[in-house]
Amino acid sequence: MKYAIRYYSKTGHMQKMAMSIAAEIDVKAETVAVPITEDVDILFLGSAVYAAGISAEIKKFIAGLDSKVKNVVNFSSAAVLPSSYSQIKTLLKAKNIPLDEREFHCRGQFSALHRGRPNEKDLDNLKEFIKEIVGK
């Protein structure tokens, strides 16, 4: 299986999570500024929620995806909303790219809310989730 990791991180939370995935599956985590140029079986896409929406950078990245990507697994964080899953699903559906029903989401720190999140426990849970996805 061929994997790729892309993320957008305004505060460093998605980067922290992407690096944790990268260490687990030995794949370089890249920002969404780096396009997918090879066939990928699973794209792990890190998308946080900012002011109730996903970033313009994530929207632009998804708009540039094509049939090289066979499946996407969403990982996200948000201080208030449950996840970015539904927004990502809508964008991917328009591109005919499947989004795995499984996703990883944890709370993200915003101002005084959820200080220190994602924390080590969140990252451990993320690693277990990744093992489930890749069959380790």
LUMZA-556003 format. One line per field, with one value per residue: residue in one letter; z, x, y of N, C-alpha, C in turn; residue number from 1. Coordinates in nm, 4 decimals, padded with zeros to 6 digits. Example, Ala and Ser with C-alpha at 12.3 -4.5 7.8 and 13.67 -1.06 7.14 Angstrom:
% LUMZA-556003
residu [A_S];
nz [00.7800_00.7080];
nx [01.3190_01.2850];
ny [-00.5690_-00.2250];
caz [00.7800_00.7140];
cax [01.2300_01.3670];
cay [-00.4500_-00.1060];
cz [00.7800_00.7870];
cx [01.3200_01.2900];
cy [-00.3300_00.0030];
num [1_2];
//
This chain:
% LUMZA-556003
residu [M_K_Y_A_I_R_Y_Y_S_K_T_G_H_M_Q_K_M_A_M_S_I_A_A_E_I_D_V_K_A_E_T_V_A_V_P_I_T_E_D_V_D_I_L_F_L_G_S_A_V_Y_A_A_G_I_S_A_E_I_K_K_F_I_A_G_L_D_S_K_V_K_N_V_V_N_F_S_S_A_A_V_L_P_S_S_Y_S_Q_I_K_T_L_L_K_A_K_N_I_P_L_D_E_R_E_F_H_C_R_G_Q_F_S_A_L_H_R_G_R_P_N_E_K_D_L_D_N_L_K_E_F_I_K_E_I_V_G_K];
nz [00.0000_-00.0763_00.0875_00.1785_00.3455_00.4177_00.5343_00.6855_00.8936_01.1153_01.3760_01.4678_01.5688_01.3831_01.2479_01.4499_01.4890_01.2312_01.2146_01.4056_01.2850_01.0632_01.1834_01.2688_01.0346_00.8721_00.6653_00.4939_00.6263_00.4771_00.4019_00.2753_00.0676_-00.0915_-00.3700_-00.4577_-00.6462_-00.7262_-00.7582_-00.4900_-00.2348_00.0180_00.1460_00.4142_00.5582_00.7156_00.8735_01.0299_01.2193_01.1808_01.3105_01.2635_01.0114_00.7480_00.6370_00.3723_00.2423_00.2634_00.1162_-00.1386_-00.1856_-00.1965_-00.4194_-00.6154_-00.6268_-00.7861_-00.9690_-00.8780_-00.6106_-00.4131_-00.1787_00.1110_00.4414_00.7108_00.9529_01.2377_01.4380_01.6738_01.8634_01.9363_01.7457_01.6369_01.4348_01.1201_00.9307_00.7803_00.6152_00.4671_00.3424_00.1689_-00.0132_-00.1226_-00.2354_-00.4542_-00.6165_-00.6729_-00.5014_-00.2614_00.0893_00.3795_00.6209_00.8755_01.1062_01.2689_01.5428_01.7662_02.0489_02.0067_02.1147_02.1848_02.2613_02.5929_02.6011_02.6215_02.6893_02.5979_02.4191_02.1027_02.3215_02.4751_02.5251_02.3332_02.1015_02.1318_02.1059_01.8423_01.7116_01.7599_01.6153_01.3547_01.3261_01.3151_01.0723_00.8802_00.9256_01.1115];
nx [00.0835_00.0456_00.1082_00.0255_00.0745_-00.0829_-00.1306_-00.2749_-00.1660_-00.2327_-00.1838_-00.0063_-00.1058_-00.2101_00.0233_00.1716_00.0134_00.0281_00.3015_00.3180_00.1702_00.3350_00.5668_00.4656_00.3962_00.6132_00.6339_00.6829_00.5496_00.3766_00.2971_-00.0145_00.0662_00.2275_00.1746_-00.0037_00.1624_00.1981_00.0446_-00.1691_-00.2740_-00.3911_-00.4590_-00.3743_-00.5316_-00.4953_-00.6991_-00.7984_-01.0521_-01.1450_-01.3013_-01.5544_-01.5220_-01.3376_-01.0020_-00.9063_-00.6833_-00.6948_-00.9283_-00.8431_-00.6381_-00.7824_-00.9408_-00.7498_-00.6939_-00.6874_-00.7604_-00.5429_-00.5507_-00.6809_-00.8286_-00.9272_-00.8346_-00.9505_-00.8067_-00.8409_-00.8712_-01.0426_-01.1628_-01.4289_-01.6303_-01.7425_-01.5877_-01.4040_-01.5029_-01.7566_-01.7462_-01.5142_-01.5901_-01.7968_-01.6520_-01.4721_-01.6479_-01.7478_-01.5303_-01.5245_-01.3799_-01.3288_-01.4043_-01.2906_-01.4990_-01.4121_-01.2558_-01.0167_-01.0444_-00.9727_-00.9851_-00.8759_-00.6530_-00.7729_-00.7312_-00.8225_-00.9517_-00.9321_-00.6549_-00.3227_-00.3890_-00.3671_-00.2733_-00.0335_-00.1800_-00.3828_-00.2227_-00.1244_-00.3657_-00.4198_-00.2104_-00.2862_-00.5235_-00.4218_-00.2770_-00.4890_-00.6068_-00.4037_-00.3569_-00.1733];
ny [-00.1181_00.2211_00.5198_00.8585_01.1704_01.4664_01.7978_02.0925_02.3435_02.5851_02.6542_02.4673_02.2329_02.0401_01.9814_01.8575_01.6302_01.5153_01.4566_01.2603_01.0559_01.0146_00.9107_00.6700_00.5253_00.5532_00.7509_01.0522_01.3458_01.6090_01.9508_02.0871_02.2385_02.0928_01.9103_01.6032_01.3746_01.1175_00.7902_00.7080_00.4993_00.5429_00.8529_01.0409_01.3012_01.6017_01.8217_02.0992_02.2757_02.6042_02.8770_02.7580_02.6444_02.4745_02.5385_02.7680_02.6783_02.3980_02.3529_02.4393_02.2543_02.0094_02.0659_02.0439_01.7742_01.4478_01.1462_01.0050_00.9598_00.7143_00.6739_00.8605_00.9405_01.1125_01.3279_01.5305_01.8327_02.0366_02.3103_02.3451_02.2436_01.9133_01.7799_01.8004_01.6410_01.6212_01.8467_01.7993_01.5613_01.6478_01.8092_01.6199_01.4374_01.5762_01.5532_01.2895_01.1223_00.8821_00.9052_00.7656_00.6114_00.5976_00.8111_01.0266_01.2324_01.4938_01.7144_02.0495_02.3031_02.6248_02.9472_02.9759_02.7370_02.3856_02.3505_02.2639_02.0660_01.9031_01.6415_01.4111_01.1768_01.2020_01.1810_00.9221_00.7821_00.8491_00.7151_00.4484_00.4434_00.4797_00.2440_00.0638_00.1409_00.0896_-00.1737_-00.2802];
caz [00.0000_-00.0847_00.1744_00.1774_00.4546_00.3908_00.6418_00.6985_01.0361_01.1483_01.5147_01.4997_01.6133_01.2735_01.2220_01.5570_01.4600_01.1075_01.2453_01.4797_01.1837_00.9833_01.2603_01.2795_00.9073_00.8026_00.5451_00.5214_00.6344_00.4027_00.4058_00.1550_-00.0395_-00.1732_-00.4369_-00.4753_-00.7840_-00.7537_-00.7112_-00.3453_-00.1905_00.1286_00.1817_00.5469_00.5393_00.8410_00.8498_01.1520_01.2019_01.2245_01.3009_01.2108_00.8747_00.7143_00.5792_00.2267_00.1941_00.2481_00.0035_-00.2610_-00.2014_-00.2418_-00.5562_-00.7045_-00.6259_-00.8981_-00.9504_-00.8179_-00.4713_-00.4106_-00.0568_00.2055_00.5832_00.7723_01.0943_01.2633_01.5747_01.6823_02.0016_01.9636_01.6567_01.6520_01.3423_00.9864_00.8435_00.6856_00.5169_00.3805_00.2627_00.0632_-00.1138_-00.1902_-00.3150_-00.5802_-00.6949_-00.6829_-00.4227_-00.1393_00.2224_00.4724_00.7270_01.0003_01.1155_01.4019_01.5818_01.9076_02.0809_01.9840_02.2023_02.1325_02.3746_02.7203_02.5850_02.5914_02.6951_02.5798_02.3261_02.1342_02.4199_02.4517_02.5178_02.2007_02.0015_02.1480_02.0450_01.6979_01.6670_01.7600_01.5022_01.2330_01.3207_01.2699_00.9297_00.7945_00.9550_01.1897];
cax [00.0000_00.1170_00.0456_00.0736_00.0216_-00.0864_-00.2001_-00.2605_-00.1561_-00.2228_-00.1373_00.0902_-00.1726_-00.2144_00.1607_00.2043_-00.0576_00.0833_00.4328_00.2920_00.1333_00.4549_00.6541_00.4003_00.3939_00.7390_00.6059_00.7051_00.4314_00.3981_00.1846_-00.0980_00.1340_00.2953_00.0702_00.0115_00.2071_00.2019_-00.0726_-00.1719_-00.3873_-00.4545_-00.4095_-00.4132_-00.5481_-00.5131_-00.7775_-00.8562_-01.1663_-01.1192_-01.4236_-01.6610_-01.4983_-01.2021_-00.9230_-00.9008_-00.5715_-00.7463_-01.0221_-00.7628_-00.5691_-00.8807_-00.9789_-00.6426_-00.6779_-00.7452_-00.7764_-00.4237_-00.5842_-00.7857_-00.9087_-00.8782_-00.8674_-00.9456_-00.7738_-00.8688_-00.8895_-01.1227_-01.1937_-01.5720_-01.7040_-01.7048_-01.4788_-01.4133_-01.5388_-01.8661_-01.7006_-01.4182_-01.6665_-01.8658_-01.5537_-01.4195_-01.7561_-01.7505_-01.4148_-01.5386_-01.2751_-01.3920_-01.3552_-01.3126_-01.5951_-01.3366_-01.1753_-00.9640_-01.0660_-00.9529_-00.9971_-00.7593_-00.6508_-00.8041_-00.7316_-00.8201_-01.0187_-00.8568_-00.5109_-00.2286_-00.4411_-00.3631_-00.1722_00.0282_-00.2852_-00.4429_-00.1294_-00.1258_-00.4913_-00.4017_-00.1244_-00.3688_-00.6144_-00.3442_-00.2497_-00.6138_-00.6262_-00.3026_-00.3536_-00.0541];
cay [00.0000_00.3484_00.6191_00.9972_01.2521_01.6093_01.8694_02.2366_02.3729_02.7274_02.6672_02.3624_02.1100_01.9421_01.9389_01.7637_01.5065_01.4595_01.4000_01.1372_00.9565_00.9893_00.8220_00.5395_00.4519_00.5814_00.8296_01.1940_01.4329_01.7320_02.0437_02.0816_02.3127_01.9921_01.8320_01.4584_01.3547_00.9736_00.7168_00.6890_00.4174_00.6147_00.9862_01.0898_01.4452_01.6741_01.9431_02.1553_02.3649_02.7405_02.9578_02.6717_02.5987_02.4313_02.6472_02.7857_02.5961_02.2609_02.3563_02.4486_02.1257_01.9101_02.1025_01.9997_01.6281_01.3740_01.0016_00.9439_00.9291_00.6120_00.6861_00.9612_00.9250_01.2448_01.3479_01.6714_01.8820_02.1593_02.3459_02.3405_02.1536_01.7729_01.7477_01.8597_01.5296_01.6475_01.9453_01.7294_01.4650_01.7212_01.8501_01.5014_01.3780_01.6511_01.5072_01.1431_01.0577_00.8325_00.9387_00.6559_00.6443_00.6109_00.9325_01.0570_01.3709_01.5255_01.8563_02.1321_02.4203_02.7574_03.0392_02.9040_02.6074_02.2625_02.3794_02.1543_01.9649_01.7622_01.6027_01.2799_01.0752_01.2174_01.1279_00.7754_00.7364_00.8645_00.6045_00.3273_00.4592_00.4583_00.0987_00.0016_00.1723_00.0240_-00.3170_-00.3200];
cz [00.0000_-00.0053_00.1492_00.2943_00.4118_00.5004_00.6228_00.8471_01.0580_01.2847_01.5551_01.5430_01.5046_01.2401_01.3252_01.5295_01.3349_01.1323_01.3236_01.3837_01.1027_01.0544_01.2666_01.1501_00.8202_00.6653_00.5827_00.5224_00.5658_00.4180_00.2762_00.0413_-00.1351_-00.2388_-00.4373_-00.6216_-00.8236_-00.7095_-00.5623_-00.3100_-00.0794_00.1524_00.3195_00.5379_00.6713_00.8181_00.9786_01.1174_01.2620_01.2037_01.2254_01.0674_00.8545_00.6387_00.4268_00.1663_00.1722_00.1290_-00.1299_-00.2891_-00.2568_-00.3852_-00.6579_-00.7080_-00.7494_-00.8669_-00.8988_-00.6746_-00.4695_-00.2919_00.0348_00.3451_00.6478_00.9168_01.1213_01.4118_01.5658_01.8284_02.0337_01.8778_01.6693_01.5570_01.2110_00.8848_00.7390_00.5781_00.4168_00.2876_00.1452_-00.0492_-00.1923_-00.2789_-00.4518_-00.6736_-00.7193_-00.6154_-00.2916_-00.0120_00.3151_00.5815_00.8625_00.9952_01.2562_01.4273_01.7309_01.9267_02.0511_02.0742_02.1241_02.2517_02.5041_02.7122_02.5522_02.5885_02.6803_02.4837_02.1836_02.2263_02.3883_02.4423_02.3821_02.0931_02.0110_02.0848_01.8922_01.6431_01.6617_01.6426_01.3714_01.2170_01.2710_01.1205_00.8419_00.8249_01.0261_01.3139];
cx [00.0881_00.0385_00.1059_00.0068_00.0308_-00.1683_-00.1855_-00.2640_-00.1336_-00.1571_-00.0321_00.0258_-00.1732_-00.0746_00.2028_00.1395_-00.0014_00.2186_00.4196_00.2537_00.2560_00.5491_00.5966_00.4091_00.5171_00.7167_00.6241_00.5724_00.4648_00.2765_00.1047_-00.0414_00.2063_00.1886_00.0999_00.0468_00.2129_00.0707_-00.0594_-00.2952_-00.4644_-00.3823_-00.4630_-00.4133_-00.5824_-00.5787_-00.8438_-00.9742_-01.1294_-01.2475_-01.5344_-01.6400_-01.3563_-01.1320_-00.9321_-00.7901_-00.6155_-00.8414_-00.9462_-00.6918_-00.6648_-00.9238_-00.8757_-00.6207_-00.7411_-00.7461_-00.6504_-00.4520_-00.7029_-00.8804_-00.8436_-00.9252_-00.8453_-00.8954_-00.7845_-00.8690_-00.9719_-01.1531_-01.3415_-01.6447_-01.6551_-01.5942_-01.4989_-01.4668_-01.6447_-01.8253_-01.6037_-01.4930_-01.7362_-01.7693_-01.4994_-01.5245_-01.7645_-01.6363_-01.4195_-01.4237_-01.3373_-01.3221_-01.3908_-01.4097_-01.5275_-01.2577_-01.1196_-00.9859_-01.0373_-00.9716_-00.8646_-00.7677_-00.6883_-00.8187_-00.7257_-00.8867_-00.9193_-00.7052_-00.4270_-00.2755_-00.3982_-00.2464_-00.1182_-00.0751_-00.3549_-00.3534_-00.1189_-00.2520_-00.4838_-00.3170_-00.2020_-00.4672_-00.5414_-00.3116_-00.3728_-00.6345_-00.5300_-00.2859_-00.2293_-00.0949];
cy [00.1247_00.4531_00.7573_01.0686_01.3980_01.6758_02.0194_02.2676_02.5218_02.7457_02.5646_02.2316_02.0031_01.8928_01.8337_01.6271_01.4380_01.3942_01.2688_01.0243_00.9169_00.8922_00.6801_00.4590_00.4783_00.6455_00.9762_01.2702_01.5646_01.8227_02.0305_02.1664_02.2172_01.9033_01.6817_01.4356_01.2075_00.9115_00.6890_00.6064_00.4871_00.7464_01.0199_01.2421_01.5121_01.8080_01.9892_02.2449_02.5001_02.8203_02.8831_02.6240_02.5510_02.5440_02.6512_02.6993_02.4514_02.2549_02.3585_02.3165_02.0207_01.9395_02.0544_01.8498_01.5664_01.2247_00.9318_00.8986_00.8335_00.6262_00.7902_00.9241_01.0611_01.2357_01.4967_01.7033_02.0095_02.1854_02.3237_02.2363_02.0094_01.7278_01.8212_01.7590_01.5655_01.7476_01.8823_01.6340_01.5336_01.7591_01.7312_01.4354_01.4462_01.6096_01.3559_01.0692_01.0119_00.8794_00.8233_00.7005_00.6594_00.7406_00.9441_01.2049_01.3850_01.6756_01.9258_02.2538_02.5454_02.8492_02.9588_02.7663_02.4964_02.2838_02.2519_02.0458_01.9992_01.7292_01.4625_01.1686_01.0809_01.1551_00.9760_00.7171_00.7449_00.7497_00.4733_00.3297_00.4281_00.3086_00.0232_00.0224_00.0929_-00.1245_-00.3646_-00.3939];
num [1_2_3_4_5_6_7_8_9_10_11_12_13_14_15_16_17_18_19_20_21_22_23_24_25_26_27_28_29_30_31_32_33_34_35_36_37_38_39_40_41_42_43_44_45_46_47_48_49_50_51_52_53_54_55_56_57_58_59_60_61_62_63_64_65_66_67_68_69_70_71_72_73_74_75_76_77_78_79_80_81_82_83_84_85_86_87_88_89_90_91_92_93_94_95_96_97_98_99_100_101_102_103_104_105_106_107_108_109_110_111_112_113_114_115_116_117_118_119_120_121_122_123_124_125_126_127_128_129_130_131_132_133_134_135_136];
//
